[in-house]
Amino acid sequence: MNAVVSQESLASPLAADKAAQLQRLLEGLAPHELYWVAARSAALAARGPQPAQVQAAAAATERVTVLYGSQTGNAKRVAEQLLKKLEAAGLPARLVRADAYVQRELAQERQLFLVISTQGEGEPPDDARGLIDFIASRRAPRLPALRYAVLGLGDSSYPQFCAIGRQLDARLEELGAARLDPLAEADVDLDEVAAPWTAAALERARELLKAPAAAVRAPLLQAVPTHAVHDRDHPFAATVLANQRIVSRDSEREVLHVELSLEGSGLSYRPGDALGVWPRNPPALVRQWLALLQLDGDADVTHNGRTLPLLRWLTEERELTRLARGFALAHARTSGDAGLARALEDPVALTALLDTHQPIDLLRRYPAPWEAAALVAALRPLTPRLYSIASSSAVVGDEVHLTVSTVDYEAFGERHWGAASVFLAASGEDARVPVFIEANERFRLPADSARDVIMVGPGTGVAPFRGFVQERHETGASGRNWLFFGNRHFADDFLYQLEWQEALKQGALHRLDPAFSRDGAGKVYVQHRLREHGKELYAWLSGGAHLYVCGDATQMARDVHAALVDIAAEHGGLSHEDAGAWLADLLQQGRYARDVY
């Protein structure tokens, strides 16, 4: 049976004032934070002579490490759930975000559970890039004593589904580690896979640490974290206070500024966080599905022990606007169309299909006789959408503001809609919207308010920077603020133009460099503006500035990253390889942060 080290078991070598200071610092920390403090303290102590008591305690205590890499918060949420189960079972465990993990510790790990997401075209989350590169490199150590399990998170509407989880799982095996369980791959309805994986991980940890199933032991230091009543699974019904268009009537796209009340919710947020919105599918789209498939919306359908009218399943419970490979495969089987089946086996054709089609496009193009129960089972569950918060609570109090681009377009001769954006567009004043806060610890203003801040936000990617500028001005931050904004037309699409102009007058914003891609002879985007001001931009970064990018991950973020590498090479006198490494180091430091989607 493993020894448990209590606070009282080791005589304190601290003077009374230092002991009191330490106690104040530790008060209010969650268990996983306390374990991090303990590990960090142990690492520092290892540099000098260690008391025999500490050596004995460290030798007697094994632990489980739960490591996660997360872009939108899902992997973090699953990892936190596993940690809670481990702690409740009395098992020594720690939770570590990938970019906070000390890479040299990998060789000493014995029990490791990894939760890792895959972004876009098979890329790792930003907070895991350094760790993934290290494990993939020749510098990675052999791991014959490590036992591990990997949970990959992804979205099957992208061809490279769970690619990072697969790479990590295979690479650890190559390094000699022993797999505790087969790789698990979770789609957007992640709880269906994450819940059994977490339960299995708990049992494996019990077996490895020889802990009885009923054992419940106190953590090393007691702390009782508080949790909001409202979260992803228990959203708050926020009242709409304002919903107004902020582009001209001539704009090709509708963009809305939405203000919601969080009064009485107990929810709070910081600049950089996101608001999760549980949408309903557009009524017109639901009617199209029922008519096309000749199904009765009032007919009851039972699935996974729940019985609802089909109309409710399609409106509130099922994903109708995002095509996933799983539904496409099911539709190919139901329709019996050989051409569709072949397309799904071709990576290029599959990518094109998922990028350009909604599920209803398959129904129209490849007719099939769906039954209601089979349809509900084949469709993915509807999931919340995350919107970068466009306000600072220091300025707006218990309100939260969003910048929403309405998805409403023509394709294949038919009108198409998005789910959440159309839901929000139809939510007038006093309507209720189910919401929750999704913290984004990787997208935070610098703790040192004297640091300069550079913000790159084309289109609705400017949303969090409205909150950044509000916060910095309200709190009296002395650092400078530089915004790069981009959109199509100055006259039609300059989001928050009057606010930015007023911020410049007040000194809340020190520089504003917009790029309007359709106003000149050639298209000009934010990456072009970055290159134009490359010398000064590099000087800001060399002087300690923090850089933030928000918006489209598919093209914009890549183009901006490439521009930054070129700027560092040109104005820093670096090779292209060294410039890339310099930027990667900024990312690892948290001085280059991205909120891309």
Backbone torsions as a table, in degrees:
resi	resn	phi	psi	omega
1	MET	NA	136.3	-175.5
2	ASN	-73.6	142.9	177.2
3	ALA	-75.2	147.4	176.3
4	VAL	-114.9	125.5	-177.9
5	VAL	-94.7	118.2	178.9
6	SER	-95.1	168.4	176.5
7	GLN	-59.4	-36.7	-171.7
8	GLU	-81.7	-14.5	-172.2
9	SER	-73.9	-18.2	178.6
10	LEU	-115.2	128.8	178.1
11	ALA	-66.7	133.0	-177.0
12	SER	-76.8	128.1	176.0
13	PRO	-88.2	1.4	-174.4
14	LEU	-83.2	144.7	169.9
15	ALA	-67.3	160.8	-174.1
16	ALA	-58.8	-41.5	-177.6
17	ASP	-67.0	-37.8	178.4
18	LYS	-70.1	-38.1	177.5
19	ALA	-62.0	-41.3	179.2
20	ALA	-66.4	-39.5	178.1
21	GLN	-63.1	-43.1	178.2
22	LEU	-62.1	-42.7	-179.6
23	GLN	-61.0	-40.8	179.3
24	ARG	-63.8	-39.3	-179.4
25	LEU	-66.8	-33.9	-175.6
26	LEU	-84.1	-17.6	-176.3
27	GLU	-62.4	132.4	175.7
28	GLY	87.1	-6.0	178.4
29	LEU	-75.1	142.0	176.8
30	ALA	-73.3	161.2	-178.7
31	PRO	-54.5	-44.4	-178.1
32	HIS	-67.0	-28.4	176.4
33	GLU	-71.1	-37.9	178.0
34	LEU	-64.7	-38.6	178.0
35	TYR	-65.3	-35.6	176.7
36	TRP	-64.5	-44.8	177.6
37	VAL	-58.6	-42.6	-179.9
38	ALA	-62.8	-44.4	-179.1
39	ALA	-65.0	-42.0	179.4
40	ARG	-64.0	-42.5	178.7
41	SER	-62.8	-40.8	179.6
42	ALA	-64.4	-39.3	179.2
43	ALA	-63.8	-40.5	177.7
44	LEU	-67.2	-41.1	-179.4
45	ALA	-65.2	-29.4	-176.8
46	ALA	-66.0	-16.3	179.9
47	ARG	-74.0	-16.2	-179.5
48	GLY	-128.3	-174.8	179.6
49	PRO	-59.5	139.6	-178.6
50	GLN	-112.1	133.4	175.6
51	PRO	-59.9	147.1	-178.6
52	ALA	-59.9	-33.6	-179.9
53	GLN	-63.0	-42.6	-178.8
54	VAL	-67.2	-40.7	178.3
55	GLN	-60.0	-43.3	-179.2
56	ALA	-65.3	-42.0	-179.4
57	ALA	-63.9	-41.9	-178.8
58	ALA	-66.8	-39.3	-178.9
59	ALA	-68.1	-30.3	-175.8
60	ALA	-83.5	-12.6	-172.9
61	THR	-111.9	119.5	171.1
62	GLU	-99.5	160.1	-180.0
63	ARG	-146.8	163.9	174.4
64	VAL	-105.3	136.7	173.7
65	THR	-106.1	126.6	173.9
66	VAL	-106.4	114.6	-173.8
67	LEU	-115.4	134.0	-178.4
68	TYR	-137.3	151.4	171.3
69	GLY	-128.9	122.9	-170.0
70	SER	-140.9	135.6	176.6
71	GLN	-100.0	-41.0	-175.7
72	THR	-111.1	-1.5	176.8
73	GLY	105.3	-11.6	-177.7
74	ASN	-67.3	-46.2	179.8
75	ALA	-63.5	-38.5	177.4
76	LYS	-61.9	-43.3	-178.3
77	ARG	-62.3	-43.8	179.5
78	VAL	-65.4	-42.0	-180.0
79	ALA	-63.0	-39.9	178.3
80	GLU	-65.1	-38.1	177.9
81	GLN	-63.4	-40.8	177.6
82	LEU	-64.6	-42.9	179.5
83	LEU	-59.4	-42.7	179.4
84	LYS	-61.1	-40.5	179.1
85	LYS	-66.1	-41.1	179.1
86	LEU	-63.8	-43.8	-179.7
87	GLU	-67.3	-39.0	178.6
88	ALA	-64.1	-28.6	178.2
89	ALA	-85.0	2.0	178.7
90	GLY	77.6	20.2	-177.7
91	LEU	-94.8	133.5	177.3
92	PRO	-68.0	123.2	-176.0
93	ALA	-149.8	157.2	174.9
94	ARG	-136.1	151.7	177.7
95	LEU	-114.1	127.7	-176.6
96	VAL	-134.4	129.5	171.9
97	ARG	-75.4	145.2	-169.9
98	ALA	-56.5	-38.9	-177.2
99	ASP	-77.8	-9.8	176.0
100	ALA	-98.5	-2.3	-177.5
101	TYR	-77.1	130.8	176.9
102	VAL	-79.9	110.1	-169.5
103	GLN	-60.5	-32.8	-179.6
104	ARG	-67.1	-15.2	179.3
105	GLU	-76.5	-13.9	-176.6
106	LEU	-59.1	-37.7	-177.7
107	ALA	-65.6	-22.9	-179.3
108	GLN	-96.0	-7.2	-178.5
109	GLU	-66.5	145.5	177.3
110	ARG	-118.7	-37.7	177.8
111	GLN	-128.0	119.2	-174.0
112	LEU	-135.5	125.5	174.2
113	PHE	-116.3	124.8	-175.4
114	LEU	-116.3	133.6	174.6
115	VAL	-121.8	115.9	-171.7
116	ILE	-137.8	135.1	179.3
117	SER	-98.8	162.8	174.4
118	THR	-118.9	133.9	-176.7
119	GLN	-109.9	142.8	170.7
120	GLY	46.9	-120.5	-174.7
121	GLU	-90.5	52.9	175.0
122	GLY	78.9	32.3	-178.7
123	GLU	-103.9	152.7	177.3
124	PRO	-77.4	160.2	172.4
125	PRO	-64.5	152.5	-175.5
126	ASP	-56.8	-36.6	-175.9
127	ASP	-74.5	-6.5	-179.1
128	ALA	-112.7	0.1	-174.7
129	ARG	-59.7	-45.5	-178.6
130	GLY	-63.4	-43.3	-179.5
131	LEU	-67.5	-42.4	179.2
132	ILE	-61.6	-43.7	178.8
133	ASP	-62.1	-40.9	-179.5
134	PHE	-64.0	-47.3	-178.1
135	ILE	-65.3	-32.7	-179.8
136	ALA	-78.8	-14.2	-172.7
137	SER	-87.2	172.1	176.9
138	ARG	-71.9	-13.8	179.4
139	ARG	-78.8	-13.1	-179.2
140	ALA	-64.5	136.9	-177.3
141	PRO	-79.0	161.2	169.1
142	ARG	-69.5	145.5	-172.0
143	LEU	-129.7	54.9	-176.1
144	PRO	-68.0	-20.3	-177.6
145	ALA	-96.7	-1.3	-175.4
146	LEU	-87.7	136.2	170.6
147	ARG	-118.1	132.8	-169.4
148	TYR	-145.4	164.3	170.7
149	ALA	-147.1	143.6	-176.2
150	VAL	-122.0	133.1	169.5
151	LEU	-112.7	114.7	177.1
152	GLY	-94.5	136.6	177.2
153	LEU	-113.9	140.2	-179.8
154	GLY	-162.2	-168.0	-179.4
155	ASP	-136.2	114.2	-174.4
156	SER	-72.2	0.7	171.2
157	SER	-79.2	-4.4	173.6
158	TYR	-110.1	141.2	-176.9
159	PRO	-62.6	-36.3	-177.6
160	GLN	-86.8	55.2	-176.2
161	PHE	-64.0	123.0	176.4
162	CYS	55.9	30.0	-176.2
163	ALA	-62.3	-38.9	-178.0
164	ILE	-69.0	-40.0	176.1
165	GLY	-60.1	-41.8	179.3
166	ARG	-64.6	-44.1	180.0
167	GLN	-62.5	-44.5	-177.7
168	LEU	-65.8	-44.1	179.5
169	ASP	-60.7	-44.8	-178.5
170	ALA	-69.4	-38.6	-177.7
171	ARG	-68.3	-39.8	177.6
172	LEU	-62.1	-37.9	176.8
173	GLU	-65.3	-41.0	177.8
174	GLU	-59.6	-33.1	-178.1
175	LEU	-81.7	2.8	174.2
176	GLY	99.2	2.2	180.0
177	ALA	-74.5	153.5	-179.6
178	ALA	-100.9	126.7	-178.7
179	ARG	-77.7	125.8	177.9
180	LEU	-77.6	-38.2	179.3
181	ASP	-144.6	155.1	176.4
182	PRO	-60.3	152.0	175.6
183	LEU	-52.4	131.7	174.9
184	ALA	-106.5	138.0	-177.6
185	GLU	-122.9	118.3	-177.1
186	ALA	-108.0	132.4	175.2
187	ASP	-84.8	-168.5	-177.1
188	VAL	-62.5	-27.6	171.6
189	ASP	-84.9	61.0	-164.4
190	LEU	-65.3	-25.7	-176.0
191	ASP	-63.2	-26.4	179.4
192	GLU	-63.1	-29.5	178.2
193	VAL	-103.0	-38.7	-175.2
194	ALA	-65.6	-38.5	-177.0
195	ALA	-62.8	-51.5	177.5
196	PRO	-66.0	-32.9	177.7
197	TRP	-64.4	-43.2	179.2
198	THR	-62.8	-42.8	178.6
199	ALA	-62.1	-41.1	179.0
200	ALA	-66.9	-39.0	179.2
201	ALA	-62.2	-40.1	178.1
202	LEU	-61.3	-44.0	-179.8
203	GLU	-66.3	-38.9	177.8
204	ARG	-63.9	-40.8	179.5
205	ALA	-64.7	-39.8	177.1
206	ARG	-60.5	-43.9	-179.0
207	GLU	-64.8	-42.5	-176.5
208	LEU	-68.0	-38.0	-177.4
209	LEU	-97.9	5.8	176.4
210	LYS	55.6	40.6	179.8
211	ALA	-95.1	133.4	176.1
212	PRO	-63.6	146.2	-175.3
213	ALA	-58.6	-30.7	-176.4
214	ALA	-92.7	1.3	-174.8
215	ALA	-67.8	134.9	173.7
216	VAL	-135.5	112.7	-177.2
217	ARG	-118.7	152.2	179.6
218	ALA	-71.3	143.6	175.5
219	PRO	-66.9	166.4	-177.0
220	LEU	-53.4	-45.1	176.5
221	LEU	-129.3	137.5	-176.1
222	GLN	-78.9	134.2	174.0
223	ALA	-153.5	138.6	-178.3
224	VAL	-118.6	94.2	179.2
225	PRO	-69.3	148.1	177.9
226	THR	-100.3	149.3	-178.5
227	HIS	-127.5	144.2	176.9
228	ALA	-67.4	146.0	177.9
229	VAL	-64.2	-36.0	-176.8
230	HIS	-101.7	129.6	178.1
231	ASP	-146.7	-164.7	-176.2
232	ARG	-55.9	-40.2	-177.6
233	ASP	-89.5	-8.6	178.8
234	HIS	-136.8	69.5	-173.7
235	PRO	-68.0	158.3	177.4
236	PHE	-96.2	137.3	178.3
237	ALA	-83.6	92.2	-177.1
238	ALA	-81.3	137.4	179.2
239	THR	-84.3	133.7	176.9
240	VAL	-75.7	122.9	178.4
241	LEU	-95.7	-34.1	-179.6
242	ALA	-155.5	147.4	178.9
243	ASN	-151.7	99.9	-172.9
244	GLN	-135.4	147.2	178.0
245	ARG	-73.5	136.0	-178.8
246	ILE	-122.1	20.2	169.7
247	VAL	-122.9	164.7	-177.1
248	SER	-72.3	166.9	177.3
249	ARG	-63.0	-25.4	-177.7
250	ASP	-86.4	-4.8	-178.8
251	SER	-64.4	144.3	-179.8
252	GLU	-73.5	-16.5	-178.2
253	ARG	-130.3	146.0	176.1
254	GLU	-91.5	125.8	175.3
255	VAL	-124.3	131.7	-174.8
256	LEU	-116.6	147.1	168.4
257	HIS	-105.5	119.3	-174.9
258	VAL	-117.5	130.0	178.0
259	GLU	-116.4	129.2	-177.6
260	LEU	-123.3	150.1	177.4
261	SER	-97.3	131.0	174.2
262	LEU	-105.5	12.6	-176.9
263	GLU	-56.8	129.2	178.0
264	GLY	82.0	2.2	-175.5
265	SER	-86.7	-25.4	-172.0
266	GLY	77.9	3.2	-179.3
267	LEU	-85.9	145.4	174.5
268	SER	-140.4	159.1	-179.2
269	TYR	-146.7	164.3	176.2
270	ARG	-122.2	155.4	176.2
271	PRO	-53.6	132.3	-177.0
272	GLY	105.7	-19.9	178.9
273	ASP	-72.8	168.0	178.7
274	ALA	-118.4	155.9	173.0
275	LEU	-105.2	123.2	174.9
276	GLY	-85.0	133.7	-179.3
277	VAL	-121.7	124.3	173.8
278	TRP	-89.5	109.1	-174.1
279	PRO	-90.8	174.4	165.2
280	ARG	-120.0	147.2	179.4
281	ASN	-70.7	148.8	-179.2
282	PRO	-57.3	130.6	-179.5
283	PRO	-54.9	-38.3	-179.4
284	ALA	-63.9	-36.5	179.1
285	LEU	-68.7	-40.9	178.7
286	VAL	-62.0	-41.4	178.4
287	ARG	-62.9	-37.6	178.2
288	GLN	-62.9	-42.6	178.2
289	TRP	-60.6	-47.8	-177.6
290	LEU	-63.2	-41.6	-179.2
291	ALA	-68.5	-43.1	-176.6
292	LEU	-65.2	-39.0	-177.6
293	LEU	-93.4	-2.2	179.9
294	GLN	54.2	51.1	-179.9
295	LEU	-112.8	152.7	-178.6
296	ASP	-92.2	115.9	-178.9
297	GLY	-65.2	-22.7	-179.5
298	ASP	-85.6	-8.9	-177.7
299	ALA	-70.4	133.6	178.6
300	ASP	-73.9	139.1	178.2
301	VAL	-130.4	129.9	178.9
302	THR	-105.2	129.2	178.8
303	HIS	-146.6	128.5	-179.8
304	ASN	50.8	41.3	175.4
305	GLY	81.7	3.8	179.2
306	ARG	-115.1	138.2	178.7
307	THR	-119.4	121.7	179.7
308	LEU	-140.8	155.3	170.9
309	PRO	-61.7	146.4	-179.0
310	LEU	-55.1	-37.1	179.3
311	LEU	-56.8	-41.4	179.7
312	ARG	-71.3	-39.5	176.5
313	TRP	-55.8	-46.6	-175.7
314	LEU	-75.5	-29.7	-178.5
315	THR	-82.3	-42.8	-169.0
316	GLU	-113.6	-17.0	-167.8
317	GLU	-120.7	-16.8	-172.6
318	ARG	-123.9	146.9	-177.8
319	GLU	-80.1	114.5	-178.0
320	LEU	-111.2	-10.7	-172.8
321	THR	-109.9	-9.0	179.7
322	ARG	-120.6	121.8	-179.5
323	LEU	-83.4	129.1	176.5
324	ALA	-115.6	154.8	-177.6
325	ARG	-60.9	-35.8	-178.5
326	GLY	-60.5	-45.1	178.7
327	PHE	-69.5	-37.0	178.6
328	ALA	-61.4	-40.8	177.4
329	LEU	-64.9	-42.6	179.0
330	ALA	-63.7	-38.4	179.8
331	HIS	-69.9	-34.9	177.3
332	ALA	-63.2	-40.6	178.2
333	ARG	-66.8	-42.5	-177.0
334	THR	-68.3	-39.7	-178.6
335	SER	-79.2	-26.0	-176.2
336	GLY	71.0	17.4	-177.0
337	ASP	-82.0	115.6	-177.5
338	ALA	-68.3	-33.6	179.7
339	GLY	-64.1	-42.7	177.5
340	LEU	-65.0	-43.0	179.5
341	ALA	-59.4	-41.1	178.8
342	ARG	-66.7	-39.9	-179.8
343	ALA	-61.7	-36.3	-178.5
344	LEU	-71.6	-18.5	177.9
345	GLU	-90.8	-10.1	179.9
346	ASP	-97.5	114.2	-176.3
347	PRO	-56.0	-39.2	-179.2
348	VAL	-67.7	-46.9	179.9
349	ALA	-65.4	-38.2	179.4
350	LEU	-64.0	-44.1	178.7
351	THR	-59.0	-45.6	179.8
352	ALA	-62.8	-40.7	-179.1
353	LEU	-63.9	-48.7	-177.7
354	LEU	-67.1	-31.0	-179.5
355	ASP	-74.2	-30.1	-169.0
356	THR	-112.2	-14.2	-173.7
357	HIS	-113.7	142.1	163.9
358	GLN	-93.9	164.3	-179.1
359	PRO	-54.5	-37.7	-177.0
360	ILE	-66.0	-24.5	177.3
361	ASP	-65.8	-34.6	175.5
362	LEU	-67.8	-40.0	179.3
363	LEU	-60.4	-38.5	-179.1
364	ARG	-74.8	-40.1	-174.1
365	ARG	-79.6	-33.8	-178.4
366	TYR	-127.9	81.3	-176.1
367	PRO	-56.4	143.3	-179.5
368	ALA	-152.2	147.6	-177.7
369	PRO	-87.8	80.1	-179.2
370	TRP	-76.3	137.3	168.3
371	GLU	-92.6	151.6	-172.5
372	ALA	-58.4	-48.6	-177.1
373	ALA	-64.0	-41.3	179.3
374	ALA	-66.4	-36.8	179.1
375	LEU	-63.3	-48.1	-179.7
376	VAL	-60.7	-39.4	-179.6
377	ALA	-68.7	-32.4	-175.7
378	ALA	-80.6	-30.3	-178.5
379	LEU	-77.2	146.2	177.1
380	ARG	-74.3	151.6	174.2
381	PRO	-62.2	146.0	175.2
382	LEU	-68.7	134.7	-177.6
383	THR	-119.3	158.2	179.6
384	PRO	-70.3	155.0	174.7
385	ARG	-106.6	142.3	-179.2
386	LEU	-104.1	132.2	177.5
387	TYR	-120.8	129.2	175.7
388	SER	-60.3	131.3	-177.8
389	ILE	-73.2	132.3	-174.4
390	ALA	-106.8	37.8	-179.0
391	SER	-156.3	164.9	172.4
392	SER	-114.5	128.6	179.8
393	SER	-66.4	-19.1	175.5
394	ALA	-65.3	-20.8	-179.1
395	VAL	-106.0	-42.2	-173.0
396	VAL	-101.7	0.8	177.1
397	GLY	68.3	-129.7	-176.4
398	ASP	-90.4	31.9	172.4
399	GLU	-104.9	162.4	171.5
400	VAL	-138.6	134.7	-175.9
401	HIS	-113.3	146.0	179.6
402	LEU	-128.9	154.3	172.2
403	THR	-117.9	114.6	-167.8
404	VAL	-122.3	122.7	173.2
405	SER	-94.6	118.8	-176.6
406	THR	-74.5	125.9	178.4
407	VAL	-89.0	108.4	-176.2
408	ASP	-156.6	105.4	-171.8
409	TYR	-148.9	167.0	177.6
410	GLU	-101.6	135.6	175.0
411	ALA	-154.8	139.0	179.6
412	PHE	55.5	32.5	178.2
413	GLY	76.4	10.8	-177.8
414	GLU	-132.0	153.9	177.2
415	ARG	-81.0	139.0	179.5
416	HIS	-125.1	150.6	-179.1
417	TRP	-132.9	157.8	166.4
418	GLY	-90.2	170.0	-178.1
419	ALA	-88.0	-66.4	-173.0
420	ALA	-68.7	-41.1	-176.7
421	SER	-64.5	-40.3	178.3
422	VAL	-70.7	-36.8	176.1
423	PHE	-60.3	-45.0	179.0
424	LEU	-69.8	-38.9	179.6
425	ALA	-61.0	-32.3	-179.0
426	ALA	-86.5	-2.8	-177.6
427	SER	-92.3	97.3	-180.0
428	GLY	-78.8	-177.3	-179.9
429	GLU	-57.2	138.8	-179.8
430	ASP	77.9	-3.7	173.4
431	ALA	-68.7	159.0	179.5
432	ARG	-109.3	135.2	-179.0
433	VAL	-124.7	123.9	178.8
434	PRO	-73.0	120.3	-173.7
435	VAL	-137.5	164.2	172.0
436	PHE	-153.6	164.2	179.4
437	ILE	-96.7	131.9	174.3
438	GLU	-113.1	106.3	-178.7
439	ALA	-66.2	146.3	178.7
440	ASN	-130.7	84.2	-174.6
441	GLU	-67.4	-16.9	-180.0
442	ARG	-86.0	-2.6	-175.5
443	PHE	-128.4	66.0	-174.9
444	ARG	-116.1	145.4	170.9
445	LEU	-61.6	150.8	-179.4
446	PRO	-62.1	141.9	178.1
447	ALA	-63.0	-31.9	176.5
448	ASP	-86.3	106.1	-174.7
449	SER	-69.8	-8.0	176.9
450	ALA	-82.8	-10.4	178.2
451	ARG	-70.2	143.8	174.3
452	ASP	-76.4	155.4	-177.6
453	VAL	-130.6	129.5	175.8
454	ILE	-113.8	127.7	-175.1
455	MET	-123.4	128.3	179.5
456	VAL	-119.0	109.3	-175.2
457	GLY	-144.6	86.3	175.3
458	PRO	-75.8	149.6	177.9
459	GLY	58.5	-140.3	179.6
460	THR	-71.8	-4.5	172.5
461	GLY	-64.7	-9.7	177.5
462	VAL	-77.1	-12.0	-172.6
463	ALA	-51.2	-55.1	-176.4
464	PRO	-64.1	-23.5	-176.5
465	PHE	-77.6	-21.7	168.8
466	ARG	-62.4	-44.1	176.8
467	GLY	-66.2	-39.3	178.9
468	PHE	-59.9	-48.9	-177.0
469	VAL	-65.5	-42.0	176.2
470	GLN	-57.9	-48.6	-177.9
471	GLU	-62.3	-46.5	-176.9
472	ARG	-64.6	-38.5	180.0
473	HIS	-71.0	-44.1	-176.9
474	GLU	-66.0	-35.7	-177.7
475	THR	-91.2	0.3	176.1
476	GLY	73.6	30.8	178.6
477	ALA	-61.2	135.9	-176.1
478	SER	-91.2	-12.9	178.9
479	GLY	-69.8	156.7	179.7
480	ARG	-81.9	155.7	-179.1
481	ASN	-125.6	125.9	-177.0
482	TRP	-127.0	122.6	-177.3
483	LEU	-114.4	129.7	168.4
484	PHE	-107.1	119.4	-179.6
485	PHE	-122.2	146.0	178.4
486	GLY	-139.9	147.9	173.2
487	ASN	-165.3	-170.7	-174.0
488	ARG	-78.7	-56.2	-173.5
489	HIS	-128.3	136.1	177.6
490	PHE	-59.0	-46.0	-173.5
491	ALA	-72.9	-25.1	-172.4
492	ASP	-109.3	-30.1	-165.3
493	ASP	-127.4	23.2	-179.1
494	PHE	-84.0	87.9	-174.6
495	LEU	-64.6	130.6	178.2
496	TYR	59.6	33.3	-175.8
497	GLN	-55.1	-49.6	-177.5
498	LEU	-64.3	-35.9	178.4
499	GLU	-65.7	-41.3	179.2
500	TRP	-66.7	-39.2	179.0
501	GLN	-64.7	-39.9	177.9
502	GLU	-67.6	-37.9	178.4
503	ALA	-63.3	-37.6	176.4
504	LEU	-63.6	-41.8	179.1
505	LYS	-64.0	-39.7	-176.8
506	GLN	-79.4	-12.3	-175.6
507	GLY	84.2	8.3	176.7
508	ALA	-75.3	-25.5	176.4
509	LEU	-126.4	128.7	-174.3
510	HIS	-98.1	-29.3	177.4
511	ARG	-144.8	142.6	176.2
512	LEU	-136.8	119.3	179.0
513	ASP	-123.9	98.8	-179.1
514	PRO	-88.9	157.3	175.3
515	ALA	-133.7	117.6	179.9
516	PHE	-112.2	108.4	-165.0
517	SER	-70.8	-22.4	-175.2
518	ARG	-109.0	8.0	-176.2
519	ASP	-91.4	-14.9	-177.7
520	GLY	-116.4	-175.0	-180.0
521	ALA	-67.4	-37.0	178.1
522	GLY	-116.4	155.3	-178.9
523	LYS	-75.9	131.1	-179.4
524	VAL	-121.8	123.8	-179.2
525	TYR	-116.6	175.1	-176.4
526	VAL	-60.0	-33.6	-179.4
527	GLN	-64.6	-29.2	176.4
528	HIS	-69.3	-40.5	177.8
529	ARG	-64.3	-37.4	177.3
530	LEU	-61.0	-44.6	-179.9
531	ARG	-65.1	-39.3	179.4
532	GLU	-59.5	-36.0	-177.8
533	HIS	-108.5	29.1	-174.0
534	GLY	-59.2	-41.3	-177.3
535	LYS	-61.9	-47.8	-179.5
536	GLU	-70.8	-36.2	178.6
537	LEU	-61.4	-44.4	179.7
538	TYR	-65.5	-35.7	177.8
539	ALA	-64.1	-41.2	177.0
540	TRP	-60.6	-47.6	-177.7
541	LEU	-65.9	-39.4	178.1
542	SER	-65.7	-25.7	178.7
543	GLY	-86.5	5.4	175.3
544	GLY	104.5	7.4	-179.3
545	ALA	-64.9	154.0	173.9
546	HIS	-101.8	139.2	-176.6
547	LEU	-116.7	132.5	-178.7
548	TYR	-127.6	138.7	177.7
549	VAL	-129.1	132.2	178.7
550	CYS	-137.9	136.6	176.4
551	GLY	140.9	-148.7	-173.3
552	ASP	-64.3	126.1	-179.6
553	ALA	-83.9	-27.6	-171.0
554	THR	-66.2	-46.8	-176.1
555	GLN	-122.3	-53.1	-174.2
556	MET	-56.0	-51.9	-175.5
557	ALA	-60.6	-37.6	178.6
558	ARG	-67.6	-42.7	-179.9
559	ASP	-66.0	-39.7	177.5
560	VAL	-64.9	-43.6	179.4
561	HIS	-61.0	-44.2	179.2
562	ALA	-62.1	-40.1	178.6
563	ALA	-63.7	-40.2	180.0
564	LEU	-65.4	-38.8	176.7
565	VAL	-62.5	-45.3	179.5
566	ASP	-63.3	-38.7	179.1
567	ILE	-63.9	-44.3	179.3
568	ALA	-64.4	-37.8	179.4
569	ALA	-66.9	-45.3	-175.9
570	GLU	-71.5	-47.4	-172.1
571	HIS	-96.7	-10.6	176.4
572	GLY	-104.6	-1.0	180.0
573	GLY	64.4	33.1	-177.1
574	LEU	-105.0	154.5	169.5
575	SER	-68.9	163.7	-179.6
576	HIS	-61.5	-38.2	179.3
577	GLU	-66.1	-43.7	-179.9
578	ASP	-68.7	-33.2	177.3
579	ALA	-65.0	-40.3	176.7
580	GLY	-64.0	-39.6	178.3
581	ALA	-66.6	-38.0	177.8
582	TRP	-61.6	-42.9	-179.7
583	LEU	-69.5	-37.8	177.2
584	ALA	-63.0	-35.0	178.3
585	ASP	-67.9	-39.5	175.7
586	LEU	-60.6	-39.4	178.2
587	LEU	-63.0	-43.9	-179.5
588	GLN	-65.5	-36.6	178.8
589	GLN	-71.3	-18.6	-173.7
590	GLY	88.0	9.1	178.4
591	ARG	-90.4	-6.6	173.4
592	TYR	-128.7	108.5	-174.1
593	ALA	-124.5	142.3	-177.7
594	ARG	-129.2	135.4	172.2
595	ASP	-121.6	86.7	-171.7
596	VAL	-121.6	152.8	-172.7
597	TYR	-151.1	NA	NA
